[in-house]
Amino acid sequence: MERKSAAFSLSKSTKRERADTEEVYTRTHTHIESFMTSSLSVVAASSSLSRVVLHRHRRHRDAVSSSSSSSSGRRFLRDVDERWITTNNKPISSSSSPSSSSASNRSRRSTTTTRAEATSSSSSQQQQQQQPPAFIPAHERQTLSKIPPEQLASGGMQLSAQAEDFKVSFRRFLAYEFMSIDEAYDETKISVLNLDPPVFTVEDFISEKECDNLVLAAKTSGGLKVSAIGGGAANENIRTSRTVALNSHGLENHASKKAILASAEKLLPDIRGLSAKKNAFKAPTGGKGEWAFELPQVAHYSGGEYFKKHEDAFPIGIATEKGYQRRATVLVYLNDVPNGGVTRFEHLDLNVQPKKGKCLVFFPASVAAMPDPRTLHTATEAEDGCEKWVSQLWVSHSTPPVATGSSGSSASAGQPATTAPPKKLNRAQRRIQEREEAKAARKKK
């Protein structure tokens, strides 16, 4: 696995936002670090890890191992550590060397340490082990965990071919920071393309016939229009494709639309049975813990058309206003694209080639509704003479409840006991406000 600092900046969350999610992160850090540690075993035979990275992950392993109540988990982490390798495929852990004999003698002499010193050392180690490892939430992480290049070139890590420990860790990682995937889902269809942030594909998400039928229905619907995107003039020319929403033009009850929703529910148990509910396509209400499908649509890219780099998640200020955040992107390719038209993740060095019936899944925001900027991606141009058809589905969830002050504090006469925090402006709104303030200051002069 390759863990490196990503070449992009992350905005820091406010203290209030951190407080809202602190409980979630505290509860899950052990599982996340266990995943980060155990996933190294998958690439131990083919990847080179620097000594600095190895040392850092060993510290994480020791902290997780000390806080784990499962002896099997500790054994697994220890086994992973023994299989770690570094440059030139040479193990960094203890191995035979010309000085091994003298080292052994020094080790025997060290056993003369007094009982008091041993007790003191043990107590100090226990105090250090009680400190949990520092856990950085997804939206603030500036590291990437990749799969080996040769596995990526062959289509990714097929989940069914991985060790059971890895599969368990990967599922826990998804469940605690993003969304769960069903344990009963056919693992032979799932290929992991990136570990953190998690990106994977699902083969045969819908059938080729269902793809063809949906493309034909979209073509003949008369509803395909140049795609709109929010943000005003700043986002002009960011997207040149055409789209049609699957709630009009006779597409409301299309069989392929139902097939996409059914497959999404089968893969993601958090939304099981959602399509049968009356509010399945109604925007969730903030603080209510509601799931919803953001209106599915079909997009068509002719040769040379594109959707420039963008994030699917809303900035946290906009998500708070809306009351919901996009938690999962389910992108179904409806045709094969022989040249161009890849979905490119800008920070992951990852290109996904469209294939009819294949689904691309990633998580634009974390369980705390915070956008993960590492998922920045681009729909690249299909070459002249080629076209691309995709169906886009976003899974949305209510934003977390917002604290409105201390309910136990007394209020003065005529004033409410609690006051809502000021509305947070997004970046564009802040820039507008700053320009207006600057103009006002110049007029006063």
N, C-alpha and C positions, 0 to 999 in steps of 0.2 A: 504494500500500500504506500501511496505517496501522500505525505502530509506536508503541506507547504503553506506559507503565508500568501493569501490572495491579494492580487494587485488591485484592490479597490477599497474605498473608504466606507465605513459603516457609521450611520448616525447614532449617537448615544441616546438611549431612552431616558425619559425623565425619572426622577425619584418616585413619582407617583406610579408610573407604569411598572417600574421595578418592584414596588411594594405590592402591586396587584398580582404579580406572577411569582413572587418570591417563594410562596408556599409550594407551588407546583415544582419549581426547580429544585428546592431543597429535598422534596420527596423523591425526585427521579434521578438525581445526579449519580447515584450508585449504579443504576441500570445503564445509564448512558456511558459512563466510563468503562463499565464491564463490556459493553458493545465495542467501544473504541479499542480496547485491549484485545478482545477475543478475535476481532476481525483481522488482526495482523497475522494470525495463524494461516489464513487462506493464502497469503502471498509470501509466506516465509521462504518457499522454495524458489521463488522467481524474482524477488524484489530486493533492492539494496537499501538499507536504512542507515542513516548517519548515526554516529554515537550520541549526538545531542538528542535526536528524536528518541532513540532507544532509551536513554536515561530518563527522559521526561515520561515516557509511557511506563517505565518500570515504577516510577514514583506513583503514577496513577494506579497501577496494578497492585502495589503494596497497600495503598489506601483502601481500594475496593476490597481486596482480599481480607484486610483486617476488619472491615465493617460487615462482611458477608457472614451469615450464619450457616451457610451451606458448605460442608467440607468438600463436596464434589465440585462446587464452583471454585473453591480455592485450588483444588488439584488441577482443574482445567486451566486456570490462569497460569499456574506454575508450568504446566506442559507447554502452553503457548510461549512462555518466556524462554524455555529451553530451545524452541525451534526458531527463535528470532535470529536473523543473520545481518551482517553489515557488509561494508564494501569488500569486494572480491570473494563474496560468499563464505567468509570466514566467521565462525561463531565468536562473539565477543565475550561470552561467558567462559568460566574456567575451563581450560584445556591443558593437555600435557605440554610442558615446556622444559628447557634445560634447568630452570630454577625451581622446578616443582618439588624436588627433594628438600631444598633449603626452606621452601615455603611450608612444607609439611612439618619440618622441625620447629619453625617459628610458631606454627599453629599449636604444636604440642606444648611448647614452653608457655604459650599464652594461657593454658589451662590452670596455671598457678595463681591466676587472679583471685583475690580474696572474695569470700562470699558477700561481704558488704558491698564491694565494688560491683559485683554481678547484679545484686539486688537493685542498686542505684541505677545501673544501666538499663535494666529491664523496666523499671518504673518510668524512666525517661522515654523509652521507646513506646510504652503504652500510652503516655500522654500525647506523643506525637501522632500515634496511630488513631487517637480519638478525634483528631482534627480531620474533617472531611476534605476531599480534594476540591480545589477550586473548580467550579463548574461554570462554563460560559454558555449562556443560552444561544439557540440557533441564530437569532437575529443579530447577535453581537460577535459571533465567531468569525474569525478571519483566517480560518484554516479550511482546507479541503481534504477529504479522504477519498482517494481514487482507487480503482481496481487496477491490476497490472495491465500495461498497454497491450500485451499479447491477448489477454482475455477480452479486452474491449474491442480489439480488431476482429475477434471471432464472434462478436455479437453480444458480449457481456457474460457475466457469471450466472449460469443457469441455477436457480435456487435449489432445484431438486438434487443437484450434484454436490451440494455443499454439506459439510459436517453438521450434524444435528445441533451442536452447541452454537455454531455460527447462525443457523436459521432461527434458533430461539432468541439469541442476542439481537439479531436484526429486527425481528418482530417486536421485541420489547422496545427497542430504540424508536421504531416508527410509532408504536402505541403511546409512548410517553411524551414524545416531542411533536408528533404530527398526527397521523391517523393509523388505526390498526388495519392490517390486511388479514383476511380470513385464513385460518390454519388449514381449513379443508379445501381451499382453492387449489386447482391443479398446478403444482409447483413446476412442472415441466414447461409451462407456458410463460413463466416469469423469468426475466433476465435482468439482473442488476447491472446498471451502467455506471453508477456512482454511488458511493456509500454515504458520504455526508457533504453536501445535502443529498438526500436520497433521490435517485432517479432510476426508474425501471420501466421496462416494456412488458406488455402482455400480448402474446401471439393469439391469433384467432379470437379476438375480443368479440367481434361479430363476424358472421360468415361473409364470404365474397359476394354472395347473392344479395345479402342485406346491404352491403356497400353499394353495389350497382343500382339497386332499387332506390336508395336514398339520393344518389347522385342524379339519377334520371328525374326523380320527383323535384329536386331542387332546380334543375335546369328548366323544367316545364312549368314551374310554379309562377313565374313572372315576378317573383319577389326579390331576386338577387339585386342588391344595391351596393354602391361603394361603401365600404365599412366606415363607420363613425367611431371616433375615440375621444374620450373626454380630455380636457386640458386646454381647449381653445387654440389660439394661434401657435402656441409653443409646440403643439403636436401636429401641425400641418405637415402633410406628406410623409408621416411616419408609417402610414399603411395605405396600400393601393389595391388590396384585394376587395372582393365583393362578398357579401354575406346575406343569408336569409334566416330569420328566426323560425324555429320549428313550432311556433304557436299560431301560425297564420298561413294563408294561401293553401289551405287544404292539407297542411302538414301536421296538424295538431295531434292526430292519432295514427301517424305513420308507423308501420310495424317496425321499421329499422330504428326509429326514435325509441320505441318501447324496448327494443333489444339492447340498445346502448344503456338505457337506464337500468334494465334488469341486470346486465353484466356488471355495471358499476356497483350496484347494491350487493351483488354476490361477492365481489372483490373486497369491498369496504364495509365491514359489518356495522360500523357506526351509523350508516344510513340504510340499513336493511328495512325494507317495507316502505321507504319514504315516498316512492312514486304513487302509492295507493292512497296517500293522505291528501285531503283537500288543500292543505297549505304547502304542498310539495314545491310549488314555484313562487310562493309568497316570500318576500324578503324577511329574514329573521329579525326579531326584536332584540335589541341589546340587553344583555343580562338575563335572558330567558333560557339559554341553553338549547336553542332551536337549530335544527339542520334544514337546509333547503337546497334545491337545484337552482342555480342561476340559469336562466332560460337557455336551453341548448340551441345551437345554430349550426349551419353549414357554411363554410367559407370556400371560395373558389379563387385560386391564383392562376392566372394565365402566365405564359412565358414572360419573364421580366418583372412580374409583380412580387411584392414583398410585404413584410411587416417588420419594421426596424426594431432594434433591441428595446425591450420593454420588460416590465415586471407585471405579473398577473395580480398580485396582491395590491390592495389599496394602501396608500400611506396611512399611518395609524390615525392621523387627524381626521381624514375622510372616512375611514372605517368606523371611528367613534361616532361621527355624525350619522352615518348610515345605520349603525347598530349591528353590522355584520362584517365579516371578513372572508375572503376567498381562502379556503383551507386546502383545497386539492384541485389540480388541473387534470382532467381526463381528456386527452386529445386522441381521437380515432382517425387514422389515415384511411381514406376511402378509395384510394387508387395507388398504383405503383408509380413512382417518379424515377425514371432511369437516370436523369441528369439534373443536379441541382435540387432546390426545394427542401434542403435539410432543415431540421430544427436545431439551431446551434446555441449551446449554452456558453455564453461569452467568457465566464470565469472558470469553466470546467474543462476547456479544450475538448468539448464533447459535441459531436454531430450525430443526429439521429436521422437515418434515411427513411423516407416514407415507404411503407409497404401495406398493401391492401389488407384491411382487417386487423392490423396491429394497433395497439393502443400505447400511448406514452403517458406515464403517470409521474407527477412530481408535486411538491407541496410548497406553494408560494408563500405560505405563512405558517407559523408554529402554533402549537396548542394555545398559546397566550395571545393569539391574534396579531402577533407582531410579524411584519413582512420580512422575509429572508432574502436580502439583496443578492445572495449568491446564485439565485435561480434566474437572474437576468438572461433573457434568451431572444433569439431572432428567428423569424421565418424567412429564410434566404430565398433569393430569386430562383424560380425554376428556369432552366435554359429555354431559349426560343424553340418553339415546336413542342414543348412539354407543358403540362398543366398539373395542378395539385388540388385535390379535394380533401377537406378535413371536416370533421364534426367536433366542435368544441363544447365541453361541458365543465362548468365550475361547480364545485361543492362548497357551499357557504355555511358559516356557523355564526351564531350570535357572538358579539364582542363580550368580554368579561364584564361583570358589574363594576361600576365606577364608584369608589368610596366618596361619600358626600360629607365627610366630617365625622366628628365624634358624637354619637347619639347620647352619650352620657353627660355631655357638657350642658350647662344651664344656659338658657337664652334670655337675653334682656327683653323687656316688655316691647311687644309689637314687632319682634324680630323672630324669624324661624330658628329652630334649634340647630339646623345644619344648613350649609350653603354649598351649592354645587361648585366644583372647580371651574376656573375659566376655560373656555373652549380653546383647544390647541389648534393653531393654524398650521396648515401644511407649508411646504417650502415655497410654492408659488405665491400663496397668500401672504407669507412673511415678506417676500421680496416686494410685493405691491405695497404692503403697509410701510416698509422702509422707504420706498420711493416717495410715497405721499408725505411721510414725516419730514423727509429731506426738503421737499418742495415747500412745505409749510414753514420750515426753519429759514429758508432763503427769502421768503416773502416778508418775514418779520424783520430781517436785516434791511 
